[in-house]
Amino acid sequence: MATGGRRDAAALEEGLGRWVVARPDQVPTVAGDPETPPRLRAVAHADGGLANETVLVDLGPARSGVVVRLPPLRPTFPGYELAPQAVVQNAVAAAGVPAPAPSVVVDDPAWIGSPFLAMPLVPGDIAGPAPAFDDYVTSAGTEAQARMHDGLVDVVAAVHAVDWRAAGLDAVVPGTTTRDALAHWQAYVEWSSEGDPLPALAQALDWCGDRVPPEGEQVLLWGDVRLGNLVFDPERRVRAVLDWDLASVGPAEMDLAWYLALEDMMVSLFARRVEGFGTRQQTIARYEARSGRTLSDLEWHEVFALVRALAINDRHQRISGDPRRTKNPMGALLLDRLGAAS
């Protein structure tokens, strides 16, 4: 059924072809002729991503396309649930955040051997995982780059403004205090590293455990705040917000620190940044102005973000059998950050 980390494309095309014909009511297209029954023309795997498997479904000129997400064959996380992603996407879309909707979970494994999540394909462009090395970003010019950066920050503020209780998300996504989030990731590191964590991770988790900040207001968290999780229009404005796998409820600082820490890591490791992106202080100021809240304890949250990023990266390296795993430069950067913060 699979070659490496992907399911067989021909089998997916056959099964999804049967699905769109037999269950057109489940096919979440948002454009095209509603009187024309959907017919699958082609499927293609999307680039990137190890936490899930993503397939693009072409339904021809009479219908907009569909994106199908499947649980990974080799898991990044102990469990992978599709239903919470769909509920969150639909809830934030209803609140005005441009997430692909309607998002539908198809539980019947008869089609492709696994449940899957289907959502409308939003046309546009997506940046690569390292913006400073991505031609789509670096060739855009500083004004367009600034629109991309500001659009990302504004999306985070919009997500945090969603009334997650009124949307019923407290019964769907994990609500967590900072201390509970730390315990969750301690357990994740134990699982992902099979009891043999990188020394930098063990040391950083101890550091975080000794310095847990006071609890603040809880908001809906996007969970994976990255430029590569946005779809942009030709003017580099945000058209859609993707990847809700890590959505949860917790302190706003967890989302902002994820973005800030990953940007700082790229600059530290490669001495490159996108010229038109805002500085750290500009990013914080824009978020605070858009959200009406003041961020606190960012130093702790950025260390915690690097812990999470390194833990996930280490898991991916273990899955791929990367022999450089024990010399991951992210580990050295994390230890440097601890030294500067202590």
N, C-alpha and C positions, 0 to 999 in steps of 0.2 A: 504493500500500500504506500510505501514511502521510500524515497531516495534521500539518504542523509536525514536532514531535519524537516523535510517537506513531504507531504502526501503526493501521490502520483497525479500529475496534471490531467491525464486522460481519464482517470477514474473520477476525479472531481468534476470534469466537464460532463461526463455521462450522468453522474448522480444529480448535479445541479440542474442539468438540462431537463431531467425528469421532474425535478421539484418545481421549476418555474411553470411547466405545463400543467402539472397536476394540482398545484396549489398557488394559483395567481393571486389569491387573497393574501398570501403571506409575503409577496414580493414587494418590498418597500420602495418603489420608485416614486419620485415626486414631480416628474416632468414627462411629457410625451402624450400620445393619444390614449386615453383611458379605454377606448373601445377596441384597441388593438391588443390581443392577447400577447403576453410576453413570450419571447422565444430566445433561448440562449444562442448567441452567435460565437462567443469565444470566452475563455477564462485565461487569466495570467496571474502568476504570483507577484505580489508587491515586493519591492526591494526593502531590505532592512528588517529589523525587528526579530528578537529571539524569544520574547515573552509570549508571542502568539504567532499563528500562521494566518496571513492575510491574502485573500484572493479577490481579484477584480473581475467582475462578471459583466460582459458586454451583451446587452439585450437588443442591439441594433438601433437604427435611427429613429424608430417609432417610440422608443422608451429611453429614459435615463438609465445609467448603469447602476449596479449594486455592488457593494463591498461586503464580502463574507469573511468573518473572523472565526477561527477554529482554535480549540485548545492546542497548545504546543505538544509535539510528540516527545520532546525532551524538556521537562518542565523547569522553568526558572524559579517558580514558586511552588510550595507544597500543594496548593490547590489553585484551580483556575475556574472561576465561576463566570458564566456569560450573563445570567439574568440581572445581576446588580448593574453591570455596565449598561444594559439596555434601559433599565429603569432610570439611572442617573442621566443618560443622554437625553431621554425623552423629557425628564423633569427640567433639566437646565435649558433645553430648547424651548419648552413652554414658558420659561422665565425670561427668555430673550437672549440667552447665550447661543451663538450660532453652532450648535452641535448637530451632526447629521440625525435627522428624525423624519419619519418614525423609524425606530430601531426595534427589530423583532427577533426573538429567540425561537429557533426551530429545534425542538427537543427530540424529534423522531430521528434516530440514527439510521433509519432505513435508506435515506437518500445518499449519504456519503460516509456512513460508518461512524458518525460522531454528531453530537449536537453542534449547532453553529449560530452565530449572531449575524443578522443581515441588516444592512442600513443603506440609505441612498448614497450613491457616489457623487460627491461634490466636486465639480470641475475646478481646476486651479493648479497651482504650483506648491510644492512642498520642499522646504530646505533640507539639506543633508544633516547628518548627526553632528558635524563639526562646522558651524557657520563660518568660522574664520578661514576655512579651507574649501568652502563651497562656492563655485563660480556663480551660482544663482544669487547668492547673497553678496559676494565681494564685488560683482560687476554691476550691482544695482545703483551705485552712487549713494552719497551720504544722506540725501533727503529721503530716498526710498528706504534705506536701511533704518533711518530714524522712525519711519512709519511702521516698519516691521517690529522694531523693538517696542515702540509705544503701544502698538496693537497688542502685543503679548502681555504687557503690564496691565493694560485696560481689561483684557480678557480675565486675568487673574482676579482683578477687583470685581468684575461682574460675577464670576463664579462665587466669590466669597459673599456677595450680596444676596445670593439665592436663599430664600427661606426654606431651609432643608427640613425643618419640622413640618411646616405647612404642606410641603411636597411629599411627606411621608417617607423621606429618605432615612430617618432614624431607624426604621425597621429593615433597611436594605443594606446600607453601607456601615462599616464599623465606626462607631463613635468612640473616641479615645481621648484620654488625657495625655499629656506629654509623658508622664511616667509609664502609662500603659503602652504608648507607642514605642518607648525604649524597650520595654519588656518584649513586645512583639518582635522587634528587630534583633534582640538578643537571641530569641528562639529561632528566628530565621537564620542567623549566622550559624547557630548550632546545627541546624538541618542542612543548610546549603554547603557547609564546609565538612560535613560528616564527622563532626567532633574535632576537627583539626583546623581551626581558623588561622588566618594570617596573623602574625604577631601584632601588626599595626591595628587590625580590627579589634583584637582582644584588649589591647591597651586603650584604644579610643573608646570602646564601650565602657570600660572601667572609669575613664575620665568623665564621660557623660553621666554615668550613674552617680558619681560623687558631686555633680553640679547641676542637677535637674532644676530648671527655673520654675518660678511660681506659675500656676495655671492662669491662663487668660481666657478671653472669649473664644468659643468654638464656632467655626464656620465650616461650610462645605469646602473641601480641598480637592483640587484637580488631581494632584498627586504626582504628575510627571510634567512639570512646567518646562517645556523646551520649544524652541522655535520650530523644530522638526515635527512637532505635533499640531501644527497649524497649516491650513490650506489658505493660500493667498490668491487674490485676483491680480490682473495685470498691473495695477497701480500699487501692488504690495500692501493691500489692505486685507485684513483677516476676513476670510469667507467661511471657515469652519474650524472647529476645535475638536481634535481627535484624541483617542487613547485615554479612556477612563478606567483602565484596569486597576489603578492604584487610588481611585477616589475613596475618600474617607471623610470623617468629621474630626476636626482638631484645631489647633491654633494656626492662625493665618501665617505666622512666621515659618511654618514648615514648608509651605509652597514657595514663598519668596526666597528663603534660604537655599532651597534646592536650585533655583535658577542662579542665584548669586554665587553659590559655591561652585557650581559646574562652570560658570563663566570664568571665575577666578582660577579654577584648575587648568582650563585651557590656556590662559595667559601664562600661568606659572610653568606649565610643561612645555609650551611651544613659543612663548614670547610673541603671540599674535592675538589681535583682537579686531573686531569689526569697527572701523572708524566711526560709522554713523550711529552705533549703539550708544545708549546713555551710559554715563559713568555709574559706579555703584551708588553714589549719593543721589544722582539724578533719578535712578531707578526707584530707590526708596522713596524719594520725594514725590514722584509721580504716583506711585501706588498709594501713598498716604493721602494725597490730594483726591484721588479718584475714590478711595474706599472710605475716607473719613475716620480712619483709625491710625493709631501710632504703633509702629512696630517696636518690639523690645526683645532683649536677650538674643539678638541675631548671631552673636559670636557662637553661643552654644548651639543654636539651630543649624548654623553652617557646618560646624564640626559633625553634628548628627547627620546632616545631609551627605557629607563626604563618607561617613560610615555606611550609609545606605547604598550610595553609589558604588563604593568599593566592594561591598558585599555582593551586589548584583553582578558587577563586572567579574568578580572572582568566580561566581557561579557559572557565568557564561564561559569563562576560560576553562573551568573544570569540564563542562559539557563538551567543549571543542577539543579538549586534550592539549591545550596550549602549554608547551614546556616552559614558557617564560612566566607562568603564573606566579611563582614564589618571588619574582623580582618585579612585580607590578609597580610602576612608578607612582601610581596613585597612593600606594602604601607609604612611600617616602614622603610624599606631599602631605598626607594626613598627619604623619608624625611631626613634620615641620610645623603644621598648623597647631598641633597640641603644644609644642614648645613655645610658640609665639603667644598662645592664649593663656598659658599657665602663669 
